[in-house]
């Protein structure tokens, strides 16, 4: 039996959580990386024999918009699924409820759901180095329990009634900044184009990688994290203040939440 891992992971930490859970489930694994726009061009059609692990990050308390829109092109057809979100130690708010509802609407039967902490995308010292070894152990044990339920043919009926959150969903956790929350490029930039090629939403101009479309950018920090010249950053003083405020007010460690039948 094959486990299909469908994920969106701009800075890599969400994929780590997916890998740990998959290790615990102990199936042969096929990956569908929705971070790559090429992989979002076709429908994903599953059958009742399929098992799918969906793992997506939370941005400002809601599911990141790319997989949310892509669910219109996913057909579950009675396949079994696990819904997992990752967040930066503040809160996952309505995101896990949002994901489980999308998975249900796509025609899957739920096996389990969970929310795991990863290092905050802002790179502000919040949840640094997570998922860590303790998270990895929890994720593997979670996967083992899911595998046991699969072997016993258990599913999670009406999982959304057990997931915290609000419906209709709240608006995103927002802070009003003095300008668009998109990366600026300094003179260190050598116009190598790596950021443009890696952007999951093609927000960076192909002819001039120093230009980022503020309406398209999802502020995932992939380009900032991967720039070898440290040439990209958010050049807003109030953003720096907000990032520091988050790190100070949400520094107490949060543990994963898991939901099993």
C-alpha positions in Angstrom: 0.0 0.0 0.0 1.2 3.5 -0.8 0.9 6.7 1.2 0.4 9.8 -0.8 1.9 12.9 0.9 0.4 16.1 -0.5 2.2 19.1 1.0 3.1 22.8 0.7 6.4 23.7 2.4 8.2 26.9 1.3 10.8 26.8 4.0 11.1 23.1 4.5 9.8 22.6 8.1 6.3 21.5 7.1 7.9 18.7 4.9 9.8 17.6 8.0 6.6 17.0 9.9 5.1 15.1 6.9 8.2 12.9 6.8 8.1 12.1 10.5 4.4 11.1 10.3 5.0 9.1 7.2 7.9 7.2 8.9 5.5 6.2 11.6 2.9 5.0 9.2 5.5 2.8 7.5 4.1 2.7 3.9 5.8 3.2 0.6 5.5 7.0 0.0 4.7 9.1 -3.0 5.1 12.9 -2.7 3.1 15.6 -4.3 4.9 19.0 -3.7 2.3 21.8 -4.2 5.1 24.3 -3.4 6.1 23.8 -7.1 3.6 25.5 -9.4 4.1 22.8 -12.0 2.5 20.3 -9.7 -0.6 22.4 -9.4 -1.4 22.3 -13.1 -3.3 19.0 -13.0 -6.1 17.4 -11.0 -5.3 14.9 -8.3 -7.7 12.0 -8.5 -7.7 9.3 -5.8 -9.7 6.1 -5.2 -11.2 4.4 -2.2 -8.0 2.3 -1.9 -5.8 5.4 -1.5 -4.4 6.9 1.7 -3.4 10.6 1.6 -1.6 12.7 4.1 -2.3 16.5 3.6 0.2 18.7 5.4 0.0 22.5 5.0 1.3 25.6 6.9 -0.8 28.2 8.7 -0.5 31.8 7.7 -2.0 34.3 10.1 -4.4 31.8 11.6 -5.8 30.5 8.3 -4.8 27.8 5.8 -2.3 29.1 3.3 -4.3 30.1 0.2 -2.5 27.9 -2.4 -3.7 24.5 -1.3 -7.0 26.0 -0.3 -7.7 27.0 -3.9 -6.2 23.8 -5.3 -8.7 21.6 -3.4 -11.2 22.4 -6.2 -9.0 20.1 -8.3 -8.7 17.2 -5.8 -11.1 14.2 -6.0 -11.1 11.9 -3.0 -13.6 9.3 -4.2 -13.8 7.7 -0.8 -10.0 7.6 -0.2 -8.8 7.8 3.4 -7.0 11.0 4.6 -5.1 12.6 7.4 -5.2 16.4 7.7 -2.3 18.2 9.4 -1.4 21.9 9.7 1.9 23.4 10.9 2.1 26.8 12.7 4.7 29.1 14.3 3.8 28.6 18.0 1.2 31.4 18.1 -2.0 29.6 17.2 -3.5 27.7 14.4 -6.9 29.4 14.9 -9.3 28.1 12.3 -6.8 26.5 9.9 -7.1 22.9 10.9 -10.9 23.1 10.9 -10.6 24.7 7.4 -8.4 21.9 6.1 -10.6 19.1 7.5 -13.6 20.6 5.9 -11.9 20.9 2.6 -10.7 17.3 2.8 -14.3 16.1 3.7 -15.8 18.2 0.8 -13.2 16.6 -1.6 -14.7 13.2 -0.9 -12.3 11.7 1.6 -12.9 9.7 4.8 -10.8 11.0 7.7 -8.4 8.8 9.6 -7.0 11.5 11.9 -5.9 15.2 12.1 -3.2 17.2 13.8 -1.5 20.5 14.4 2.3 20.7 14.8 4.6 23.5 15.7 7.4 24.6 13.2 9.9 27.4 13.3 8.1 30.7 12.5 8.6 31.8 8.9 9.6 35.3 10.1 12.9 33.8 11.4 12.4 35.9 14.6 13.5 33.3 17.2 10.0 31.9 17.6 10.0 28.1 17.8 13.5 27.9 16.5 14.7 24.5 15.3 11.2 23.0 15.5 10.1 20.4 14.7 12.7 19.1 17.1 13.5 15.6 18.4 10.5 15.7 20.7 8.2 16.7 17.9 9.6 14.1 15.7 8.9 11.4 18.3 5.3 12.7 18.7 4.8 12.7 14.9 6.1 9.2 14.5 3.9 7.9 17.3 1.0 9.7 15.7 1.8 7.9 12.4 2.0 4.6 14.1 -1.4 5.0 15.7 -2.9 6.0 12.3 -1.3 2.9 10.8 -2.9 0.7 13.5 -6.3 2.2 12.8 -5.8 1.6 9.1 -5.0 -2.1 9.8 -8.2 -2.3 12.0 -10.2 -0.4 9.3 -11.1 2.5 11.6 -12.0 5.9 10.3 -12.9 9.2 12.1 -16.6 10.0 11.6 -17.6 13.6 11.7 -14.0 14.8 12.6 -14.9 18.5 12.2 -17.0 18.4 15.3 -13.8 17.6 17.3 -11.5 20.3 15.8 -11.3 23.7 17.5 -12.1 26.7 15.4 -14.9 28.9 14.1 -17.2 28.6 11.1 -17.7 30.9 9.4 -14.0 31.3 9.7 -12.4 34.4 11.3 -10.5 36.8 9.3 -6.7 36.3 9.3 -4.7 37.5 12.3 -3.6 40.8 10.9 -1.3 43.7 11.8 -1.6 46.9 9.8 1.9 47.6 8.4 3.1 50.8 6.9 3.6 49.3 3.5 3.2 46.0 1.5 4.6 43.0 3.4 6.9 41.9 0.5 10.6 41.5 0.4 12.9 44.3 -0.8 16.2 43.6 -2.5 19.5 45.3 -1.5 22.6 46.0 -3.5 23.9 42.6 -2.4 21.7 41.0 -5.0 23.7 39.5 -7.9 20.5 38.8 -10.0 21.2 35.0 -10.0 17.4 34.3 -10.3 17.3 31.5 -7.7 14.6 33.3 -5.8 12.5 33.8 -8.9 12.8 30.1 -9.8 11.9 29.0 -6.3 8.9 31.3 -5.6 5.8 29.1 -5.1 3.5 31.8 -6.6 5.7 33.3 -9.3 5.6 36.7 -7.6 9.2 37.6 -8.6 9.7 39.2 -12.0 11.4 36.9 -14.5 13.3 39.7 -16.2 14.1 41.6 -13.0 14.2 39.4 -9.9 14.6 42.5 -7.8 10.9 43.3 -8.4 8.2 41.4 -6.4 4.5 41.7 -7.1 2.9 42.7 -3.8 -0.5 41.4 -4.9 0.8 37.9 -5.6 3.4 37.5 -2.9 2.1 35.3 0.1 5.0 36.4 2.4 6.2 32.8 2.8 9.9 33.9 3.2 11.2 31.2 0.9 13.1 33.7 -1.2 14.5 35.4 2.0 15.6 32.1 3.5 17.3 30.8 0.4 19.2 33.9 -0.8 22.9 33.1 -0.4 23.8 36.8 -0.4 21.2 37.8 2.3 20.0 40.4 -0.2 16.2 40.1 0.5 14.3 41.2 3.5 11.2 43.0 4.7 12.3 46.6 4.9 9.6 47.9 7.3 10.5 49.0 10.8 7.0 48.2 12.1 7.4 44.6 10.7 10.5 44.2 12.8 8.6 45.4 15.8 5.8 43.0 15.1 8.1 40.1 14.6 9.8 40.9 17.9 6.4 41.2 19.6 5.4 37.8 18.4 8.6 36.2 19.6 8.2 37.8 23.1 4.5 37.1 23.6 4.3 33.5 22.2 7.6 32.1 23.3 6.1 29.5 25.7 6.4 26.1 24.1 3.3 24.6 22.6 3.0 20.9 21.9 1.3 19.2 19.0 -2.5 18.6 19.0 -3.6 15.3 17.6 -7.1 14.0 16.9 -7.6 10.3 16.6 -10.8 8.1 16.7 
